[in-house]
Amino acid sequence: MPQTTLDTGDAIELAELLQFLTGWLARDPGRLGASLADYVGHPAYGTAQLRADLNRFTFLLGGDDGESLFDPDPER
């Protein structure tokens, strides 16, 4: 697999953006969920799945300690 490097400052900024989006999705999942469903076109991928993906990418970038991967609190 090819190597890709990312400057530490860029990784931190990207992780912060992912955390911002995760928090925004948690703020109003009803309204945002309907919009996401319209965009995706299938009910199998909703805001919970998107937030889980964003949390995983944040962890992989070193943006958190992984607690968000196991925290059932939807307000994170």
PDB file with SEQRES, HELIX, SHEET and CRYST1 records, atoms N, CA, C and O in Angstrom:
SEQRES   1 A   76  MET PRO GLN THR THR LEU ASP THR GLY ASP ALA ILE GLU          
SEQRES   2 A   76  LEU ALA GLU LEU LEU GLN PHE LEU THR GLY TRP LEU ALA          
SEQRES   3 A   76  ARG ASP PRO GLY ARG LEU GLY ALA SER LEU ALA ASP TYR          
SEQRES   4 A   76  VAL GLY HIS PRO ALA TYR GLY THR ALA GLN LEU ARG ALA          
SEQRES   5 A   76  ASP LEU ASN ARG PHE THR PHE LEU LEU GLY GLY ASP ASP          
SEQRES   6 A   76  GLY GLU SER LEU PHE ASP PRO ASP PRO GLU ARG                  
HELIX    1 AA1 THR A    8  ARG A   27  1                                  20    
HELIX    2 AA2 PRO A   29  VAL A   40  1                                  12    
HELIX    3 AA3 THR A   47  LEU A   60  1                                  14    
HELIX    4 AA4 GLU A   67  PHE A   70  1                                   4    
CRYST1    1.000    1.000    1.000  90.00  90.00  90.00 P 1           1          
ATOM      1  N   MET A   1       0.855  -1.171   0.000  1.00  0.00           N  
ATOM      2  CA  MET A   1       0.000   0.000   0.000  1.00  0.00           C  
ATOM      3  C   MET A   1       0.902   1.235   0.000  1.00  0.00           C  
ATOM      4  O   MET A   1       1.885   1.276   0.739  1.00  0.00           O  
ATOM      5  N   PRO A   2       0.586   2.235  -0.810  1.00  0.00           N  
ATOM      6  CA  PRO A   2       1.407   3.448  -0.843  1.00  0.00           C  
ATOM      7  C   PRO A   2       1.330   4.222   0.470  1.00  0.00           C  
ATOM      8  O   PRO A   2       0.294   4.251   1.134  1.00  0.00           O  
ATOM      9  N   GLN A   3       2.437   4.840   0.822  1.00  0.00           N  
ATOM     10  CA  GLN A   3       2.501   5.663   2.029  1.00  0.00           C  
ATOM     11  C   GLN A   3       2.001   7.072   1.736  1.00  0.00           C  
ATOM     12  O   GLN A   3       2.283   7.640   0.680  1.00  0.00           O  
ATOM     13  N   THR A   4       1.269   7.613   2.668  1.00  0.00           N  
ATOM     14  CA  THR A   4       0.826   8.996   2.604  1.00  0.00           C  
ATOM     15  C   THR A   4       1.180   9.641   3.928  1.00  0.00           C  
ATOM     16  O   THR A   4       0.912   9.087   4.994  1.00  0.00           O  
ATOM     17  N   THR A   5       1.779  10.804   3.853  1.00  0.00           N  
ATOM     18  CA  THR A   5       2.118  11.502   5.088  1.00  0.00           C  
ATOM     19  C   THR A   5       1.238  12.727   5.233  1.00  0.00           C  
ATOM     20  O   THR A   5       0.778  13.311   4.251  1.00  0.00           O  
ATOM     21  N   LEU A   6       1.021  13.094   6.457  1.00  0.00           N  
ATOM     22  CA  LEU A   6       0.189  14.247   6.774  1.00  0.00           C  
ATOM     23  C   LEU A   6       0.892  15.032   7.866  1.00  0.00           C  
ATOM     24  O   LEU A   6       1.248  14.483   8.909  1.00  0.00           O  
ATOM     25  N   ASP A   7       1.087  16.303   7.623  1.00  0.00           N  
ATOM     26  CA  ASP A   7       1.698  17.173   8.615  1.00  0.00           C  
ATOM     27  C   ASP A   7       0.891  17.107   9.912  1.00  0.00           C  
ATOM     28  O   ASP A   7      -0.338  17.044   9.878  1.00  0.00           O  
ATOM     29  N   THR A   8       1.572  17.122  11.040  1.00  0.00           N  
ATOM     30  CA  THR A   8       0.897  17.022  12.337  1.00  0.00           C  
ATOM     31  C   THR A   8      -0.139  18.120  12.524  1.00  0.00           C  
ATOM     32  O   THR A   8      -1.242  17.857  13.003  1.00  0.00           O  
ATOM     33  N   GLY A   9       0.203  19.336  12.155  1.00  0.00           N  
ATOM     34  CA  GLY A   9      -0.752  20.444  12.278  1.00  0.00           C  
ATOM     35  C   GLY A   9      -1.990  20.224  11.429  1.00  0.00           C  
ATOM     36  O   GLY A   9      -3.104  20.534  11.852  1.00  0.00           O  
ATOM     37  N   ASP A  10      -1.795  19.687  10.224  1.00  0.00           N  
ATOM     38  CA  ASP A  10      -2.934  19.394   9.353  1.00  0.00           C  
ATOM     39  C   ASP A  10      -3.793  18.270   9.930  1.00  0.00           C  
ATOM     40  O   ASP A  10      -5.020  18.319   9.845  1.00  0.00           O  
ATOM     41  N   ALA A  11      -3.151  17.259  10.517  1.00  0.00           N  
ATOM     42  CA  ALA A  11      -3.895  16.159  11.133  1.00  0.00           C  
ATOM     43  C   ALA A  11      -4.735  16.661  12.299  1.00  0.00           C  
ATOM     44  O   ALA A  11      -5.880  16.245  12.470  1.00  0.00           O  
ATOM     45  N   ILE A  12      -4.166  17.554  13.098  1.00  0.00           N  
ATOM     46  CA  ILE A  12      -4.908  18.126  14.228  1.00  0.00           C  
ATOM     47  C   ILE A  12      -6.102  18.925  13.728  1.00  0.00           C  
ATOM     48  O   ILE A  12      -7.202  18.809  14.267  1.00  0.00           O  
ATOM     49  N   GLU A  13      -5.885  19.733  12.702  1.00  0.00           N  
ATOM     50  CA  GLU A  13      -6.977  20.547  12.157  1.00  0.00           C  
ATOM     51  C   GLU A  13      -8.073  19.667  11.561  1.00  0.00           C  
ATOM     52  O   GLU A  13      -9.259  19.939  11.749  1.00  0.00           O  
ATOM     53  N   LEU A  14      -7.684  18.620  10.849  1.00  0.00           N  
ATOM     54  CA  LEU A  14      -8.668  17.703  10.280  1.00  0.00           C  
ATOM     55  C   LEU A  14      -9.447  16.984  11.380  1.00  0.00           C  
ATOM     56  O   LEU A  14     -10.663  16.830  11.274  1.00  0.00           O  
ATOM     57  N   ALA A  15      -8.763  16.547  12.427  1.00  0.00           N  
ATOM     58  CA  ALA A  15      -9.437  15.888  13.553  1.00  0.00           C  
ATOM     59  C   ALA A  15     -10.430  16.834  14.221  1.00  0.00           C  
ATOM     60  O   ALA A  15     -11.528  16.419  14.592  1.00  0.00           O  
ATOM     61  N   GLU A  16     -10.052  18.101  14.376  1.00  0.00           N  
ATOM     62  CA  GLU A  16     -10.968  19.084  14.971  1.00  0.00           C  
ATOM     63  C   GLU A  16     -12.189  19.295  14.090  1.00  0.00           C  
ATOM     64  O   GLU A  16     -13.299  19.443  14.601  1.00  0.00           O  
ATOM     65  N   LEU A  17     -12.004  19.310  12.779  1.00  0.00           N  
ATOM     66  CA  LEU A  17     -13.134  19.450  11.861  1.00  0.00           C  
ATOM     67  C   LEU A  17     -14.069  18.249  11.980  1.00  0.00           C  
ATOM     68  O   LEU A  17     -15.289  18.411  12.001  1.00  0.00           O  
ATOM     69  N   LEU A  18     -13.504  17.053  12.058  1.00  0.00           N  
ATOM     70  CA  LEU A  18     -14.328  15.855  12.211  1.00  0.00           C  
ATOM     71  C   LEU A  18     -15.107  15.881  13.521  1.00  0.00           C  
ATOM     72  O   LEU A  18     -16.273  15.486  13.558  1.00  0.00           O  
ATOM     73  N   GLN A  19     -14.472  16.344  14.596  1.00  0.00           N  
ATOM     74  CA  GLN A  19     -15.160  16.462  15.885  1.00  0.00           C  
ATOM     75  C   GLN A  19     -16.277  17.501  15.808  1.00  0.00           C  
ATOM     76  O   GLN A  19     -17.344  17.306  16.390  1.00  0.00           O  
ATOM     77  N   PHE A  20     -16.041  18.592  15.104  1.00  0.00           N  
ATOM     78  CA  PHE A  20     -17.072  19.613  14.914  1.00  0.00           C  
ATOM     79  C   PHE A  20     -18.279  19.013  14.194  1.00  0.00           C  
ATOM     80  O   PHE A  20     -19.419  19.211  14.616  1.00  0.00           O  
ATOM     81  N   LEU A  21     -18.029  18.285  13.115  1.00  0.00           N  
ATOM     82  CA  LEU A  21     -19.123  17.678  12.355  1.00  0.00           C  
ATOM     83  C   LEU A  21     -19.878  16.640  13.185  1.00  0.00           C  
ATOM     84  O   LEU A  21     -21.102  16.548  13.097  1.00  0.00           O  
ATOM     85  N   THR A  22     -19.160  15.865  13.984  1.00  0.00           N  
ATOM     86  CA  THR A  22     -19.800  14.878  14.851  1.00  0.00           C  
ATOM     87  C   THR A  22     -20.723  15.555  15.861  1.00  0.00           C  
ATOM     88  O   THR A  22     -21.846  15.101  16.082  1.00  0.00           O  
ATOM     89  N   GLY A  23     -20.257  16.626  16.464  1.00  0.00           N  
ATOM     90  CA  GLY A  23     -21.080  17.378  17.410  1.00  0.00           C  
ATOM     91  C   GLY A  23     -22.295  17.990  16.748  1.00  0.00           C  
ATOM     92  O   GLY A  23     -23.384  18.002  17.322  1.00  0.00           O  
ATOM     93  N   TRP A  24     -22.110  18.500  15.542  1.00  0.00           N  
ATOM     94  CA  TRP A  24     -23.216  19.106  14.793  1.00  0.00           C  
ATOM     95  C   TRP A  24     -24.277  18.052  14.477  1.00  0.00           C  
ATOM     96  O   TRP A  24     -25.473  18.318  14.600  1.00  0.00           O  
ATOM     97  N   LEU A  25     -23.847  16.867  14.075  1.00  0.00           N  
ATOM     98  CA  LEU A  25     -24.803  15.795  13.786  1.00  0.00           C  
ATOM     99  C   LEU A  25     -25.571  15.374  15.034  1.00  0.00           C  
ATOM    100  O   LEU A  25     -26.748  15.022  14.951  1.00  0.00           O  
ATOM    101  N   ALA A  26     -24.913  15.408  16.185  1.00  0.00           N  
ATOM    102  CA  ALA A  26     -25.565  15.023  17.436  1.00  0.00           C  
ATOM    103  C   ALA A  26     -26.567  16.072  17.892  1.00  0.00           C  
ATOM    104  O   ALA A  26     -27.487  15.763  18.649  1.00  0.00           O  
ATOM    105  N   ARG A  27     -26.398  17.294  17.444  1.00  0.00           N  
ATOM    106  CA  ARG A  27     -27.233  18.416  17.898  1.00  0.00           C  
ATOM    107  C   ARG A  27     -28.695  18.257  17.499  1.00  0.00           C  
ATOM    108  O   ARG A  27     -29.585  18.508  18.312  1.00  0.00           O  
ATOM    109  N   ASP A  28     -28.956  17.848  16.270  1.00  0.00           N  
ATOM    110  CA  ASP A  28     -30.332  17.732  15.786  1.00  0.00           C  
ATOM    111  C   ASP A  28     -30.440  16.546  14.827  1.00  0.00           C  
ATOM    112  O   ASP A  28     -30.610  16.737  13.623  1.00  0.00           O  
ATOM    113  N   PRO A  29     -30.341  15.317  15.356  1.00  0.00           N  
ATOM    114  CA  PRO A  29     -30.316  14.148  14.476  1.00  0.00           C  
ATOM    115  C   PRO A  29     -31.605  13.944  13.679  1.00  0.00           C  
ATOM    116  O   PRO A  29     -31.575  13.344  12.604  1.00  0.00           O  
ATOM    117  N   GLY A  30     -32.729  14.433  14.189  1.00  0.00           N  
ATOM    118  CA  GLY A  30     -33.980  14.278  13.450  1.00  0.00           C  
ATOM    119  C   GLY A  30     -33.964  15.019  12.129  1.00  0.00           C  
ATOM    120  O   GLY A  30     -34.225  14.442  11.073  1.00  0.00           O  
ATOM    121  N   ARG A  31     -33.658  16.287  12.198  1.00  0.00           N  
ATOM    122  CA  ARG A  31     -33.645  17.113  10.989  1.00  0.00           C  
ATOM    123  C   ARG A  31     -32.475  16.740  10.077  1.00  0.00           C  
ATOM    124  O   ARG A  31     -32.640  16.602   8.865  1.00  0.00           O  
ATOM    125  N   LEU A  32     -31.296  16.579  10.674  1.00  0.00           N  
ATOM    126  CA  LEU A  32     -30.126  16.248   9.869  1.00  0.00           C  
ATOM    127  C   LEU A  32     -30.215  14.827   9.325  1.00  0.00           C  
ATOM    128  O   LEU A  32     -29.728  14.542   8.231  1.00  0.00           O  
ATOM    129  N   GLY A  33     -30.839  13.939  10.095  1.00  0.00           N  
ATOM    130  CA  GLY A  33     -31.017  12.564   9.631  1.00  0.00           C  
ATOM    131  C   GLY A  33     -31.890  12.489   8.395  1.00  0.00           C  
ATOM    132  O   GLY A  33     -31.613  11.717   7.477  1.00  0.00           O  
ATOM    133  N   ALA A  34     -32.945  13.290   8.370  1.00  0.00           N  
ATOM    134  CA  ALA A  34     -33.821  13.316   7.196  1.00  0.00           C  
ATOM    135  C   ALA A  34     -33.066  13.836   5.977  1.00  0.00           C  
ATOM    136  O   ALA A  34     -33.219  13.306   4.877  1.00  0.00           O  
ATOM    137  N   SER A  35     -32.265  14.858   6.168  1.00  0.00           N  
ATOM    138  CA  SER A  35     -31.475  15.408   5.069  1.00  0.00           C  
ATOM    139  C   SER A  35     -30.449  14.389   4.573  1.00  0.00           C  
ATOM    140  O   SER A  35     -30.265  14.223   3.367  1.00  0.00           O  
ATOM    141  N   LEU A  36     -29.784  13.709   5.510  1.00  0.00           N  
ATOM    142  CA  LEU A  36     -28.802  12.693   5.122  1.00  0.00           C  
ATOM    143  C   LEU A  36     -29.477  11.553   4.371  1.00  0.00           C  
ATOM    144  O   LEU A  36     -28.940  11.061   3.379  1.00  0.00           O  
ATOM    145  N   ALA A  37     -30.644  11.131   4.835  1.00  0.00           N  
ATOM    146  CA  ALA A  37     -31.376  10.052   4.162  1.00  0.00           C  
ATOM    147  C   ALA A  37     -31.736  10.446   2.734  1.00  0.00           C  
ATOM    148  O   ALA A  37     -31.644   9.626   1.820  1.00  0.00           O  
ATOM    149  N   ASP A  38     -32.145  11.692   2.541  1.00  0.00           N  
ATOM    150  CA  ASP A  38     -32.439  12.169   1.188  1.00  0.00           C  
ATOM    151  C   ASP A  38     -31.193  12.138   0.313  1.00  0.00           C  
ATOM    152  O   ASP A  38     -31.258  11.771  -0.861  1.00  0.00           O  
ATOM    153  N   TYR A  39     -30.072  12.520   0.884  1.00  0.00           N  
ATOM    154  CA  TYR A  39     -28.819  12.578   0.132  1.00  0.00           C  
ATOM    155  C   TYR A  39     -28.285  11.181  -0.187  1.00  0.00           C  
ATOM    156  O   TYR A  39     -27.890  10.908  -1.321  1.00  0.00           O  
ATOM    157  N   VAL A  40     -28.274  10.297   0.818  1.00  0.00           N  
ATOM    158  CA  VAL A  40     -27.720   8.954   0.653  1.00  0.00           C  
ATOM    159  C   VAL A  40     -28.658   8.078  -0.171  1.00  0.00           C  
ATOM    160  O   VAL A  40     -28.208   7.288  -1.001  1.00  0.00           O  
ATOM    161  N   GLY A  41     -29.952   8.218   0.057  1.00  0.00           N  
ATOM    162  CA  GLY A  41     -30.927   7.454  -0.702  1.00  0.00           C  
ATOM    163  C   GLY A  41     -31.193   6.054  -0.171  1.00  0.00           C  
ATOM    164  O   GLY A  41     -31.864   5.256  -0.825  1.00  0.00           O  
ATOM    165  N   HIS A  42     -30.670   5.752   1.012  1.00  0.00           N  
ATOM    166  CA  HIS A  42     -30.906   4.432   1.603  1.00  0.00           C  
ATOM    167  C   HIS A  42     -30.887   4.569   3.122  1.00  0.00           C  
ATOM    168  O   HIS A  42     -30.003   5.231   3.666  1.00  0.00           O  
ATOM    169  N   PRO A  43     -31.844   3.956   3.815  1.00  0.00           N  
ATOM    170  CA  PRO A  43     -31.933   4.127   5.268  1.00  0.00           C  
ATOM    171  C   PRO A  43     -30.845   3.398   6.067  1.00  0.00           C  
ATOM    172  O   PRO A  43     -30.743   3.602   7.277  1.00  0.00           O  
ATOM    173  N   ALA A  44     -30.038   2.562   5.428  1.00  0.00           N  
ATOM    174  CA  ALA A  44     -29.031   1.791   6.166  1.00  0.00           C  
ATOM    175  C   ALA A  44     -27.874   2.651   6.670  1.00  0.00           C  
ATOM    176  O   ALA A  44     -27.151   2.243   7.579  1.00  0.00           O  
ATOM    177  N   TYR A  45     -27.694   3.827   6.094  1.00  0.00           N  
ATOM    178  CA  TYR A  45     -26.594   4.702   6.523  1.00  0.00           C  
ATOM    179  C   TYR A  45     -27.190   6.004   7.021  1.00  0.00           C  
ATOM    180  O   TYR A  45     -27.544   6.887   6.239  1.00  0.00           O  
ATOM    181  N   GLY A  46     -27.296   6.107   8.346  1.00  0.00           N  
ATOM    182  CA  GLY A  46     -27.887   7.289   8.957  1.00  0.00           C  
ATOM    183  C   GLY A  46     -26.864   8.087   9.735  1.00  0.00           C  
ATOM    184  O   GLY A  46     -25.659   7.869   9.617  1.00  0.00           O  
ATOM    185  N   THR A  47     -27.366   9.019  10.536  1.00  0.00           N  
ATOM    186  CA  THR A  47     -26.462   9.888  11.292  1.00  0.00           C  
ATOM    187  C   THR A  47     -25.624   9.104  12.300  1.00  0.00           C  
ATOM    188  O   THR A  47     -24.473   9.463  12.549  1.00  0.00           O  
ATOM    189  N   ALA A  48     -26.176   8.047  12.882  1.00  0.00           N  
ATOM    190  CA  ALA A  48     -25.399   7.254  13.845  1.00  0.00           C  
ATOM    191  C   ALA A  48     -24.200   6.597  13.164  1.00  0.00           C  
ATOM    192  O   ALA A  48     -23.101   6.583  13.717  1.00  0.00           O  
ATOM    193  N   GLN A  49     -24.409   6.058  11.974  1.00  0.00           N  
ATOM    194  CA  GLN A  49     -23.316   5.426  11.242  1.00  0.00           C  
ATOM    195  C   GLN A  49     -22.283   6.464  10.795  1.00  0.00           C  
ATOM    196  O   GLN A  49     -21.079   6.215  10.859  1.00  0.00           O  
ATOM    197  N   LEU A  50     -22.753   7.613  10.349  1.00  0.00           N  
ATOM    198  CA  LEU A  50     -21.838   8.672   9.935  1.00  0.00           C  
ATOM    199  C   LEU A  50     -21.015   9.164  11.115  1.00  0.00           C  
ATOM    200  O   LEU A  50     -19.806   9.365  10.995  1.00  0.00           O  
ATOM    201  N   ARG A  51     -21.670   9.360  12.257  1.00  0.00           N  
ATOM    202  CA  ARG A  51     -20.939   9.800  13.452  1.00  0.00           C  
ATOM    203  C   ARG A  51     -19.911   8.762  13.880  1.00  0.00           C  
ATOM    204  O   ARG A  51     -18.807   9.122  14.290  1.00  0.00           O  
ATOM    205  N   ALA A  52     -20.253   7.486  13.793  1.00  0.00           N  
ATOM    206  CA  ALA A  52     -19.296   6.431  14.140  1.00  0.00           C  
ATOM    207  C   ALA A  52     -18.086   6.475  13.207  1.00  0.00           C  
ATOM    208  O   ALA A  52     -16.950   6.316  13.655  1.00  0.00           O  
ATOM    209  N   ASP A  53     -18.323   6.690  11.925  1.00  0.00           N  
ATOM    210  CA  ASP A  53     -17.216   6.805  10.972  1.00  0.00           C  
ATOM    211  C   ASP A  53     -16.351   8.025  11.274  1.00  0.00           C  
ATOM    212  O   ASP A  53     -15.123   7.939  11.244  1.00  0.00           O  
ATOM    213  N   LEU A  54     -16.982   9.151  11.563  1.00  0.00           N  
ATOM    214  CA  LEU A  54     -16.227  10.362  11.889  1.00  0.00           C  
ATOM    215  C   LEU A  54     -15.406  10.169  13.162  1.00  0.00           C  
ATOM    216  O   LEU A  54     -14.261  10.613  13.234  1.00  0.00           O  
ATOM    217  N   ASN A  55     -15.985   9.509  14.164  1.00  0.00           N  
ATOM    218  CA  ASN A  55     -15.248   9.222  15.401  1.00  0.00           C  
ATOM    219  C   ASN A  55     -14.045   8.318  15.132  1.00  0.00           C  
ATOM    220  O   ASN A  55     -12.972   8.518  15.700  1.00  0.00           O  
ATOM    221  N   ARG A  56     -14.231   7.331  14.268  1.00  0.00           N  
ATOM    222  CA  ARG A  56     -13.131   6.415  13.947  1.00  0.00           C  
ATOM    223  C   ARG A  56     -12.002   7.161  13.241  1.00  0.00           C  
ATOM    224  O   ARG A  56     -10.832   6.967  13.572  1.00  0.00           O  
ATOM    225  N   PHE A  57     -12.340   8.012  12.272  1.00  0.00           N  
ATOM    226  CA  PHE A  57     -11.308   8.775  11.566  1.00  0.00           C  
ATOM    227  C   PHE A  57     -10.603   9.748  12.510  1.00  0.00           C  
ATOM    228  O   PHE A  57      -9.394   9.954  12.403  1.00  0.00           O  
ATOM    229  N   THR A  58     -11.351  10.338  13.423  1.00  0.00           N  
ATOM    230  CA  THR A  58     -10.744  11.239  14.414  1.00  0.00           C  
ATOM    231  C   THR A  58      -9.729  10.478  15.256  1.00  0.00           C  
ATOM    232  O   THR A  58      -8.627  10.968  15.501  1.00  0.00           O  
ATOM    233  N   PHE A  59     -10.101   9.282  15.698  1.00  0.00           N  
ATOM    234  CA  PHE A  59      -9.184   8.451  16.482  1.00  0.00           C  
ATOM    235  C   PHE A  59      -7.940   8.096  15.673  1.00  0.00           C  
ATOM    236  O   PHE A  59      -6.824   8.179  16.185  1.00  0.00           O  
ATOM    237  N   LEU A  60      -8.125   7.702  14.416  1.00  0.00           N  
ATOM    238  CA  LEU A  60      -6.990   7.314  13.579  1.00  0.00           C  
ATOM    239  C   LEU A  60      -6.032   8.474  13.337  1.00  0.00           C  
ATOM    240  O   LEU A  60      -4.835   8.263  13.141  1.00  0.00           O  
ATOM    241  N   LEU A  61      -6.549   9.692  13.350  1.00  0.00           N  
ATOM    242  CA  LEU A  61      -5.707  10.879  13.189  1.00  0.00           C  
ATOM    243  C   LEU A  61      -5.037  11.290  14.495  1.00  0.00           C  
ATOM    244  O   LEU A  61      -4.224  12.214  14.513  1.00  0.00           O  
ATOM    245  N   GLY A  62      -5.375  10.610  15.587  1.00  0.00           N  
ATOM    246  CA  GLY A  62      -4.805  10.959  16.885  1.00  0.00           C  
ATOM    247  C   GLY A  62      -5.546  12.075  17.577  1.00  0.00           C  
ATOM    248  O   GLY A  62      -5.023  12.693  18.504  1.00  0.00           O  
ATOM    249  N   GLY A  63      -6.783  12.345  17.128  1.00  0.00           N  
ATOM    250  CA  GLY A  63      -7.564  13.447  17.678  1.00  0.00           C  
ATOM    251  C   GLY A  63      -8.234  13.147  18.997  1.00  0.00           C  
ATOM    252  O   GLY A  63      -8.687  14.068  19.677  1.00  0.00           O  
ATOM    253  N   ASP A  64      -8.312  11.877  19.383  1.00  0.00           N  
ATOM    254  CA  ASP A  64      -8.837  11.518  20.697  1.00  0.00           C  
ATOM    255  C   ASP A  64      -8.270  10.162  21.100  1.00  0.00           C  
ATOM    256  O   ASP A  64      -7.542   9.527  20.337  1.00  0.00           O  
ATOM    257  N   ASP A  65      -8.612   9.735  22.301  1.00  0.00           N  
ATOM    258  CA  ASP A  65      -8.049   8.500  22.844  1.00  0.00           C  
ATOM    259  C   ASP A  65      -8.868   7.257  22.499  1.00  0.00           C  
ATOM    260  O   ASP A  65      -8.570   6.171  22.997  1.00  0.00           O  
ATOM    261  N   GLY A  66      -9.881   7.396  21.667  1.00  0.00           N  
ATOM    262  CA  GLY A  66     -10.723   6.278  21.280  1.00  0.00           C  
ATOM    263  C   GLY A  66     -11.974   6.131  22.113  1.00  0.00           C  
ATOM    264  O   GLY A  66     -12.820   5.286  21.821  1.00  0.00           O  
ATOM    265  N   GLU A  67     -12.104   6.949  23.153  1.00  0.00           N  
ATOM    266  CA  GLU A  67     -13.292   6.861  24.003  1.00  0.00           C  
ATOM    267  C   GLU A  67     -14.567   7.072  23.190  1.00  0.00           C  
ATOM    268  O   GLU A  67     -15.591   6.448  23.471  1.00  0.00           O  
ATOM    269  N   SER A  68     -14.514   7.939  22.193  1.00  0.00           N  
ATOM    270  CA  SER A  68     -15.699   8.219  21.380  1.00  0.00           C  
ATOM    271  C   SER A  68     -16.149   6.998  20.583  1.00  0.00           C  
ATOM    272  O   SER A  68     -17.293   6.941  20.132  1.00  0.00           O  
ATOM    273  N   LEU A  69     -15.264   6.026  20.406  1.00  0.00           N  
ATOM    274  CA  LEU A  69     -15.644   4.818  19.679  1.00  0.00           C  
ATOM    275  C   LEU A  69     -16.543   3.913  20.509  1.00  0.00           C  
ATOM    276  O   LEU A  69     -17.294   3.104  19.963  1.00  0.00           O  
ATOM    277  N   PHE A  70     -16.465   4.050  21.833  1.00  0.00           N  
ATOM    278  CA  PHE A  70     -17.200   3.165  22.722  1.00  0.00           C  
ATOM    279  C   PHE A  70     -18.221   3.890  23.585  1.00  0.00           C  
ATOM    280  O   PHE A  70     -18.948   3.248  24.342  1.00  0.00           O  
ATOM    281  N   ASP A  71     -18.291   5.199  23.488  1.00  0.00           N  
ATOM    282  CA  ASP A  71     -19.186   6.006  24.313  1.00  0.00           C  
ATOM    283  C   ASP A  71     -20.581   6.010  23.697  1.00  0.00           C  
ATOM    284  O   ASP A  71     -20.760   6.541  22.601  1.00  0.00           O  
ATOM    285  N   PRO A  72     -21.574   5.432  24.373  1.00  0.00           N  
ATOM    286  CA  PRO A  72     -22.919   5.405  23.809  1.00  0.00           C  
ATOM    287  C   PRO A  72     -23.652   6.743  23.892  1.00  0.00           C  
ATOM    288  O   PRO A  72     -24.765   6.867  23.381  1.00  0.00           O  
ATOM    289  N   ASP A  73     -23.041   7.746  24.531  1.00  0.00           N  
ATOM    290  CA  ASP A  73     -23.692   9.047  24.695  1.00  0.00           C  
ATOM    291  C   ASP A  73     -23.810   9.740  23.343  1.00  0.00           C  
ATOM    292  O   ASP A  73     -22.790  10.099  22.755  1.00  0.00           O  
ATOM    293  N   PRO A  74     -25.037   9.940  22.828  1.00  0.00           N  
ATOM    294  CA  PRO A  74     -25.204  10.564  21.512  1.00  0.00           C  
ATOM    295  C   PRO A  74     -24.877  12.051  21.495  1.00  0.00           C  
ATOM    296  O   PRO A  74     -24.833  12.652  20.422  1.00  0.00           O  
ATOM    297  N   GLU A  75     -24.649  12.654  22.646  1.00  0.00           N  
ATOM    298  CA  GLU A  75     -24.377  14.097  22.685  1.00  0.00           C  
ATOM    299  C   GLU A  75     -22.896  14.429  22.564  1.00  0.00           C  
ATOM    300  O   GLU A  75     -22.518  15.598  22.647  1.00  0.00           O  
ATOM    301  N   ARG A  76     -22.065  13.436  22.371  1.00  0.00           N  
ATOM    302  CA  ARG A  76     -20.618  13.678  22.218  1.00  0.00           C  
ATOM    303  C   ARG A  76     -20.296  14.348  20.929  1.00  0.00           C  
ATOM    304  O   ARG A  76     -19.128  14.621  20.649  1.00  0.00           O  
TER     305      ARG A  76                                                      
END                                                                             
